[in-house]
């Protein structure tokens, strides 16, 4: 049985989502992430009383402060990606995070993200294989607003409705059968004639087309 003893603020500046954190002394806790437009999100942490089983049908209560719990959760999240990792979670010293605390967290998060991007750059130079770039490294590059040759989102190929050949999305003309899949785009690049006259001819009957050609 847990009882509230105090409250601490777990602050998160990252948009990353984490699974709930589980502890025997309070159950499950979900760390909030900022909504679009929010600079940070706060998850209140309450102190509680834990219980130690003495092994002889006796138990002993012990107090766990809110700050101890909050720091434990922040440490677990931030160290999730190895030594020196930081995912933008910290415990506020007071009743609200200060500008200095937020600036320090943003600096540490950016430093960690730049290390991830640098590691991905080295891997790309070595292998030129995007399969060796981790999701964490891709997310870091996106959050930093960087353009990288290894940063891409693969999309499944479409299927030509005429010949069923696999093609990329947005293709104007199928290279296998020549079917026009996007007339406007094809006309833009001179692949087909454009304009009202062509649309008018497409609506002519075969007999009208022959008469027009004989004039």
Secondary structure, DSSP 8 states (H G I E B T S, - for coil): ------EEEEEE--------EEETTTEEE------TT-S-EEEEEE-EEEEEE-SSS-EEEEEE-HHHHHHHHHHHHHTTTSTT---SEEE-SSSS--HHHHHHHHHHHHHHHHHHHHHHHHHHHHH--GGGS-HHHHHHHHHTT---TT-------EE-TTT--EE-TT-SB-TTT--BS-HHHHHHTTSS--SHHHHHHHTS-HHHHHHHHH-
